[in-house]
Amino acid sequence: MRRPIRLRRFRAGDAPACHALCRRAVHIGAAAAYTPEERAAWVPPGPMPEGWPDRFRGQLAWVAQAGRRLAGFIAAGRDGHIDLLYTDPDFTRQGIARRLYARAEAELAGLGLSLLTTEASLVAQPFFAAQGWQTEARQSVIRRGVALTNFRMAKRLGGCPVTPGR
């Protein structure tokens, strides 16, 4: 039986649970797309990094909760850059990422922004494309000496298409 999902604003005390969820999403949810070495470079084993809570400072962030358990979260800058969007592997294919994303897009549009950007993983790229985003470039980023493939993506709000290269 699925538990009802409730969206709420991120609170500072959510940072450890968000980090644990991020680790699960990368090491379990992205296992088919990235090698163990790539996943360890993306989110290394061990305790939550000291600076992790700072990633949420000044961001518009929401979490999806199923009872007391975190099912997903999103964080976006007021500049329209979606920095983090993760769903716990136990809650995939339940519309959680879509609901979190819709909440973020509505609030960002309410700020008067006309362009949203992100760097989407191999796993997230199809999700963003399904939300009307366009891929601007496939890129390779280096994390802890390991190359990770992702996609620079953008979405114009208000129905205007994104022009490649902006």
C-alpha positions in Angstrom: 0.0 0.0 0.0 1.3 3.4 -0.9 1.5 6.0 1.8 0.1 9.5 1.0 2.8 11.9 -0.1 2.8 15.4 1.4 4.9 18.2 0.0 6.3 20.8 2.4 9.1 23.4 2.5 12.6 22.2 3.3 13.7 22.9 6.9 17.4 23.0 8.0 16.9 19.8 10.0 16.1 18.0 6.8 19.7 18.2 5.5 20.9 14.8 6.9 17.8 13.0 5.6 18.2 14.6 2.2 21.8 13.6 2.0 21.0 10.0 2.9 18.2 10.0 0.3 20.6 11.5 -2.3 23.2 8.7 -1.6 20.5 6.1 -2.0 19.2 7.7 -5.2 22.7 7.8 -6.7 24.1 4.4 -5.5 20.8 2.4 -6.0 18.7 4.5 -8.4 21.5 5.4 -10.8 23.3 2.0 -10.7 22.2 1.1 -14.2 23.5 4.3 -15.7 26.8 5.0 -13.8 29.6 2.7 -12.7 30.4 2.1 -9.0 33.5 4.4 -9.5 31.3 7.1 -11.0 28.7 6.8 -8.2 31.4 6.9 -5.5 32.8 10.1 -7.1 29.3 11.7 -7.3 28.3 10.9 -3.7 31.2 9.4 -1.7 30.6 6.9 1.1 30.9 8.1 4.6 29.2 10.8 6.7 27.4 13.8 5.3 29.9 16.4 4.1 30.2 19.4 6.4 29.1 21.8 3.6 26.1 19.8 2.5 23.5 21.8 4.5 24.9 25.0 2.8 23.7 23.7 -0.6 20.2 24.6 0.6 21.0 28.1 1.9 19.1 30.7 -0.2 17.5 28.0 -2.3 13.8 27.4 -2.8 13.5 23.9 -1.6 10.8 21.4 -0.9 10.6 17.8 0.4 8.1 15.0 -0.3 7.2 13.1 2.8 5.5 9.7 3.2 4.6 9.6 6.8 7.9 10.3 8.6 10.0 9.1 5.7 11.5 11.5 3.1 10.5 10.3 -0.4 12.2 13.1 -2.4 13.4 16.6 -2.5 14.2 19.5 -4.9 16.3 22.7 -4.5 16.3 25.5 -6.9 18.1 28.9 -6.9 16.2 32.1 -7.3 18.1 32.5 -10.6 16.1 29.5 -12.0 18.8 26.9 -11.7 17.5 23.5 -10.4 20.5 22.3 -8.3 19.0 19.1 -6.7 16.2 16.8 -7.5 16.2 13.3 -6.1 13.6 10.6 -5.3 14.3 7.7 -3.0 14.5 4.5 -5.0 11.7 3.0 -2.9 9.4 5.7 -4.2 10.2 5.9 -7.9 7.5 5.9 -10.5 5.0 7.4 -8.1 4.9 10.9 -9.5 7.0 12.4 -6.7 9.7 14.0 -8.9 6.9 15.4 -11.1 5.1 16.9 -8.1 8.2 18.4 -6.6 9.2 19.8 -10.0 5.8 21.3 -10.7 5.9 23.1 -7.3 9.4 24.5 -8.1 8.5 25.6 -11.6 5.3 27.4 -10.4 7.2 29.2 -7.7 10.1 30.1 -10.0 7.6 31.4 -12.6 6.0 33.4 -9.9 9.3 35.2 -9.4 9.1 36.4 -13.0 11.8 34.1 -14.3 11.7 33.2 -18.0 14.5 30.6 -18.1 15.2 27.6 -16.0 18.5 25.6 -16.2 19.9 22.4 -14.8 22.6 19.8 -15.3 20.7 16.5 -15.5 22.2 13.1 -15.0 21.7 10.3 -17.5 18.8 9.2 -15.2 17.2 12.6 -14.9 17.6 13.8 -18.5 14.5 11.9 -19.8 12.4 13.2 -16.9 13.3 16.8 -17.6 12.8 16.3 -21.4 9.3 15.0 -20.6 8.6 18.3 -18.7 9.4 20.3 -21.8 13.1 20.9 -21.2 15.6 20.9 -24.1 19.1 19.5 -24.0 21.7 22.1 -24.8 24.8 19.9 -24.5 26.0 16.6 -23.3 29.0 17.2 -21.1 31.5 15.5 -19.0 32.2 16.9 -15.5 35.1 15.8 -13.3 34.3 14.9 -9.7 37.0 13.6 -7.5 39.1 12.8 -10.6 36.3 10.8 -12.3 34.5 12.0 -15.4 30.7 11.9 -15.1 28.4 12.4 -18.1 25.4 14.8 -17.7 23.4 17.2 -19.8 23.1 20.9 -19.7 19.4 21.6 -20.1 17.1 24.6 -20.2 13.4 25.4 -20.3 11.9 28.7 -21.3 8.8 29.6 -19.3 5.9 31.2 -21.0 5.9 28.9 -24.1 9.0 30.4 -25.8 11.4 27.8 -27.1 15.0 27.7 -25.9 17.5 28.8 -28.5 20.6 26.6 -28.4 23.5 28.5 -26.9 21.0 31.0 -25.5 
